[in-house]
């Protein structure tokens, strides 16, 4: 599968689970979105792209539909 990267912006709540199971919120602002498999999308953020979370495609699509994730390209 080819990985496709898009520029995007987090504009509302979008949470992910940490390794210990805690829920954290991806900060508002710019990010990259990469579909890494048919069922997972990687969201990458931070000044140097130092943070990321793999989320199910259905969660990312729901966030986009609610306006919490806006793909810019």
Helices and strands as residue ranges (DSSP letters): E 4-10, E 15-17, E 23-25, E 29-35, E 40-45, E 51-56, H 57-66, E 69-71
